[in-house]
Amino acid sequence: MLGDLPTAHRAPPIGRRIAGQGCHGARKFSGTAGSTAVPRAPRIRFVYFPTTDGNDRWTACHQHLVTAEVLLDRVLAAHAAGLRPMVPALDHAAEARAMVRPPHGLFHAATLEYRRWYHADGTARAQPLTQEALAAQLTATEGLSMEEARHRAARRSHALPAADQAWLIDRRHTPLQQRPLNQAEFHILVNAIDGVWHACAGASHGEHANRQIALRVAAMLGSLLDEYVASPFTVDALAQAFTECHLGHLRQTIENSRQAESASGVLLTGPKAWFAAKAARMRAEHQIGLAMSPKVFPELNLTVRPVIAVVGGRLRTFVHGWRRGDSSVAAAAPVFTAFG
């Protein structure tokens, strides 16, 4: 998908424009080794339409096109730099909670939020504790089980998972032209692509090209997300393209991990690489489960309330006094429906 990006015309790579060519007459730049230039990344360009004085038919469309192109440039540049290009679950508020230390006297010293930012002696931490670090501290100091400690860290504080906090910190220090998109910027990009689709509803070649580019952009965005995200597009065609490519990417991640496990093994790659591949596969399988759960497990609408009890050391489910799975339940089946 990234090797054949949709674009209306081929633009020179970033950092290699010649004066008078491309946009704004940028000077030629060679991008020598050791320079701090943005890594070269492909670019996506839409079709623009000629406008005349007093004719603002394409004004809104061009605003959507410019917004989409600018944010897509950042997505592709971040991906080329090896960063997660988008994390739709993290917003500006999450970034503030990870980067802005609250005043010392705002919380009581016994609260988890205080312990996240300050040591026991009251000195400030260089960085706030992550959920994992806070849970480990609770386990060591209060004797909680790891499960209970993780639950408290996630529910009773603003602590973030280590991966998310590291991403937010790296994002803050990344140059704007390759800065990954957070939740708000991701939705701005999605709304711009939706707007392009609605604005290009005519039969001209340019409008048809823009719709085709929008479809492929939606699919590309799905292929860049390693965690399941429900389609944010309001246009059915864009939503379908996003979902199909997104689920295909997650399934491919699972298949690649399985092949790596079977072909390499622990002896060839080492235990760290083997466990990393297995963890990636398990994570992708979990995301596929999240994606498919509404279809595989529809919401139950029972007219009777099942009762769960321990009988003989095992959990049993009773409906109208009958144990589920007994032949007697068949007689009681008409009184409840499993699916709405």
N, C-alpha and C positions, 0 to 999 in steps of 0.2 A: 504493500500500500504506500509506504513512504518512498519507495523507489520510483514510483510513477504518480507523482502528486498532480491533482487537478489544477490547471491554470489556463487562463485565457491566452497568455503569451509568455514566452520565456524571458525572464529578467536576468541580468548579470548577477552572479553570486554576491552576497554581502561582502563589502571590503574590496571589490574589484571593479567598481564603476569608473567610467572615464568621464571627464568634464564634458557636459553637454549631452550625456547619455544617461538614461535612467531618470531619476527624479532629482530636482533641485540642483542639477549640475554638480554633483559631488565629484571631488577630485579623485584621481587615480590613487589607489592604495594597495600596496603589494601584500600586506599582511605577513611580515617576516616572522621567522620563528623567534619566540621569546617576547613578542609584542603582546599587548593586552587586548588585541582585537577580538571581536565576537567570533566564535567558531562559525565557519561557513555553513549555511543551512539552506535547503531549498525554500522557495517562496511560492505562495499561492496568489494569483491575481485574477480578478473578475473582469467582466466586460463593462466599460463605462459608455454612457450614451451622450451624444451631443446635445447641448442645451442652448437656448436662445433667450434673449432678454424678454422678460415677462412670462416665460414658460418654465414653471417650476414642477413639471410632471415628474422629473427624475431627481428632484432635490432630496426627498426622503430616501429614495433608493440609493443614491450616492453616499448618503450618510451611513447607511447600513453597510455598504461595500467598504468604505474606508475603515469603519470600526472593526469589521470582520478581518480585513487584511492586516491591520496593525496587531490585533491580538493573535492572529494565526502566526504572524512572524515571531512573536514571543514564544508561542507554543513550540514551534519547530526549532527555534534557537535553543530553548531550554532542553529539548529532547536531544539535540545534537551535542550539547554540553554534558549529557549523561545525567540530567536532573529529571525528577518526576515533573512532567510539564504542566499537570493540572491535578489539584486535589479538591474536588467539589464539596467535600465535607468540612473544610476549614475556611472560616470567614475572617473578617478584620477583627472581630471580637476575640476569636481564638488567638490571633497573633498578638493582640494587646495583652491577653492573659499570660502568654508565654514570654513576653518581652518587657512589660512594664511592671516594675516592682511596686506593690502597694506600700503606703506608709507603715512604719513600724508599729504604731499604736492602733491601727485599724482593726486588727483581729486579736483575740485573746491568745496567749501563748500556747494553750492546749489545743487549739483548732488545727486541723490539717492544713488549712490554707496558710496559716502562720508558719508551720513547720516546713511547708513547701518552699518558702522564700527565705527563712531565717534558721540559723543554727540554734541549739539549745541555749547558748550564752548570749543570744540576741544579735550576733553579727550576721550581716547579710551574705547570702550565697551568691557566687558568681553567676550561676544560672539556677532557675527553679528546679526542684526535683520532678522527675517524670513519674508517671503512674507506677512503673516498675520499681523505681528507686524508693518511692514513698511506701509502696507495699512491702518492700524488703525491710524498711525501717520499722514499720508497724509490727512485722513478724518478729524482729529482733528485740524491740523494746517492750512490746505489750503481749507477746506470746500468742498472737493470733495465728490461725492457719493461713496459708498463702491464699487460699480461695477467699476467705473473709477479708483479709488485708487488701486484696485486689478490688474487692467489691467496695470497700470503704474508700479507697483511694479514688476510684472512678466516680462514686456517687456523692461523696462528701467533700470534694475539693475540685478545683479547676485544673488539676494536673492532667497533662496530655500524655498519650503514649510516646515512647522515646522516638519512634520514627517520625511521628507528626511534629513533635517539638523540634527535632533536628531539621526537618524540612522548612519549618517556619523561620528558624534562625538563619539557615542558608539563604532562604528567599530574601530576607531583609538585607543581606549583604551582596546579593546578586545584582549586576547592572540591569537597569530597567529594560534594555532592549532584549534581554534573554531571561527576564524574571518570570518564573512560572506563575500560572493563574490560580488564584484562590477562588473561593465559592462565588463571590460577587462578580469577579471578572469573568469567570466561566459562564455565568448566566448572562452577562452582557454579550459575550460572544455568541451564545446560543440564540438570544433574542435577535441579534444582528443577522444571523443566518436565516432564522425564521422570517425576518423582515425582507431579506433578499428574495426569498421564495414568493412571498405575497406580492412584492412590488413587480416581479418579473412574471406576470400572469399572461402576457401577450403572446403573440404567435411569431414574433420576429426571431431572427437567428440569434441575436445577442441575448435576448431574454431566455431563450431555450438553453443557450450555453451556460448562463448564470445558474439556471436551475440544476443542470447536470453537475456543475461544479459544487453547488451547495449539497447535492446528494452525496457526492464523493467526500466532501469535507466532513459531513456528519458521520459517514462510515469511518473515516480516518480518526476522528476524535474517539470513537468507540474502541478502536484498536490501540489507543495510547493509554487507556485506563486499565490498571491491573487490579482494581477493586470494583466489585459490581456497583453500578450506578444506574438507577432507573432512567429511562430516556427522558431528557428534559425538554425535548422539542415538542411544540404544539402541532406542527404539521405532521400528518400521519406518515407520509412518504419519508420524511427525514427521520422520524422516530423509528420507523421500521429499519431503515438503513443503519442507524446508530446501534440498535439492539442486536441485529443480526451479526454485525461485525464485532461488537463488544463481546457477545457470548462466544463467537468463534475464536476470538483472541484468548479468552479464558480457557476454552477447551484445548486450544493449541498449547497453552502453557502447561496444562496437565500432561498432554501427550509428550511434549519435549522433556518434561521432568521424568516421566516413566522411561523414556528411551535412554536418558542419561543414567538413570539408576541401573538399568539392565545391561547397558553396553559398557559402562565404566566400572562400576562396583567400587567398594571401599578401598581395595588394594591399589587401584590405579590412580584414583583421584584424591584419596585421603578421606578420613572421616568427616572433616569439616565440609568439604565440597559435597559429599554424599548426603549429609544431613541438611545442608542448605538446599540441595535439589529436592529432597523429600519435603522440606518445609514449604518450598514454593509450590509444590504440587498440592499439598494439603490445604494451603491457603487458597489456591485457585479452585479446588473442589468445594471448599466452604463458600466461596463467592458464587459458584454455579448453583449451590444449594439455595443461597439467598435469592438468586435470580429465578429459580424454578419453583420455589416453595409455594407461591400463590396458586400455581397450576397443579402441582402434585398433591398439595394438601389444602383443598378448598376449605373455606370456613364452614364449620359445622353448625347447623341450626337444629338443635334437638328440642323436641317437645317435652321430653322428660329429662330429669337430672340424673346422670350416672353417679353411682357411689363407689369409691375406691377404698378398699380395706385390705389389711394384711391377713391372709388366711394360710396357715401352714408355712409361714415364713416367706410367702410370695404375695406380690400385689395382685389383687383380683378386682375386676370391674363388674359391678352389678347394675342391671337395668330392670326396674320394676321387681326387684328381689331375685332376679335370675342372673346367674353369672354369664357374662358375655363369652360366647364361644360354645355354650351348651346347646343341645338340640332344642331345649325349651325356649330359647331366645327366639327361635324362628316364629313361634306363635305370637311372641310379643313384638315382632318386627313391624307390623303395620301401625303400631302406635307411635313410632318415631321415624323421622327421616334423617338419613345421614348427611344428605347434601341439600342445600337450599335451592 
